[in-house]
Structure formats: C-alpha cells, structure tokens
Amino acid sequence: MDETSLKKLLGDVRAGRVAESEALERLRELPFEDLGFARVDHHRALRRGLPEVVFGARKTSAQAVEIVRALSRRSKAAVLVTRADEAMQEALLAAFPKAQVHAQARAVTLGRLPAGKGLVAVVSAGTSDGPVAAEAALAARFGAARVETFEDVGVAGLHRVISILPSLRKARVVVVVAGMEGALPSVVAGLVAAPVIAVPTSVGYGASFGGLAALLGMLNSCSSGVSVVNIDNGFGAGVQAAMINRR
C-alpha cells in the first residue's frame, strides 16, 4: 500500500465504487502481514516512499518466494530481492515466470521498475567492483531514479575520471564504488558539486583487510560532501542516492 493506491481507495469509498467492508478488508493487513517466519511490512511505501525490499542472503528459497508472493499480492509496485544466489533466483523464476534476474547485481525483480527521473551516476573503480556497483544502480532505479553507470575509472588512470567529468557534473548524486585503498570517492568529490556516496568494497590484497582499508580511507576523506556506507553495501548507497535525487 503506497500513497497513490491509498488515495485511490479512499476516493473509491467516497464515490461509492468500493464498499466500506471491502476497503476494510484491503486495509486489514496494514501495517504488516505475519507469515510466521517473517512480518511483511506493507506499510513501508506509505511511510518511506519505497516498499520493503527482500534481503535474500541466509533466507531459504522457499522463504523468499513466500515473502515476494505476499508483497506482490498487496501492491502493484515492483518487488526487489537482493543478494539472491543462483538457487534462489531459479526458485523465484519458477514461482514468478515474469520475474527478471539481474545476474551481476545478484538480484531479482518482479514487476516494472518505476520511471526514472533526475540523474544518479554510479561510478566504479575497477571491474572487480562491478557486482556492488550493479546493486547500487539497481537499487537507485528501484527508487525511481534515472541511472547512468561508469565502469573501470579508478585512480590508477586518473585521465579516465577526467574523461567522464561532463557527465558526472550533470548528476544530482554520484555513487562511487571502490576497493583497494578507496581513493576514488575523494577524487570525484573534489571535482563535482553533487553529494558523493562512497561505497567501499572487499576488493584488494591482504592489507586491505576485506575492505576495511577502503572504508577507513573513505571515512577520512579530505573532500567535503562525502558520505560513506558499509563495506559492499551497494543497496544502501543506491537507496540513499534515490532519496536525495527525488527531493
């Protein structure tokens, strides 16, 4: 249930097109539906502007299917499942043949994503950062942002960043995904006026400590306007970017 559908339902009741008893039945499971193993939040889009997203990691495929079924039954909005492994992807496709697998982002969507507006740029330092960047881009699209992606523009070849500056400067928000020493967000933030959301990845050699070095480097950025999400949290960065973009 989102703001648009709730207004429509109330308007239908006022106009006599929907009986009060039917409207009450539709609203009965607000704000959540108890599936026994999960309490599905049908009220989140009304509160936050985005529906609940299913975090697939450590859920069984059967659990993911039931949660998606509950979400899609109550709303026409798209459903997003993140961190879905191959078994979960296959189970969701079997249950929902119209679902779409986003292999690089390790995600599955059901239903049409919102029309994009504004512009969020997603920049990744290297090809190895691709899965996290893809997750960020998909999450921003799920949040109704128009997204442009720029891959493999790390600071080892600074001219690659310079070449995309005209495009980056058109964006309302820039998401920068990098591993290793995590320097790219600072460079980008020093060149654009938009807020920069930095995403450290667990890409790097031993002293990167699974992304901790990149995380600390980004937290200690000398460029202003940089915010930082957790290691490999492309989803969080994409949602934050979409929320800024729609303001």
Secondary structure, DSSP 8 states (H G I E B T S, - for coil): --HHHHHHHHHHHHHTSS-HHHHHHHHTT-SEEE-SS-EEETTHHHHHSS---EE-TTS-HHHHHHHHHHHHHH-SS-EEEES--HHHHHHHHHH-TT-EEETTTTEEEES-----EEEEEEEESSGGGHHHHHHHHHHHHHTTEEEEEE-S--GGGHHHHHHHHHHHTT-SEEEEEE-TT--HHHHHHTT-SS-EEEEE-S-SSGGGGGGHHHHHHHHT-SSTTEEE--TT-HHHHHHHHHHHHT-
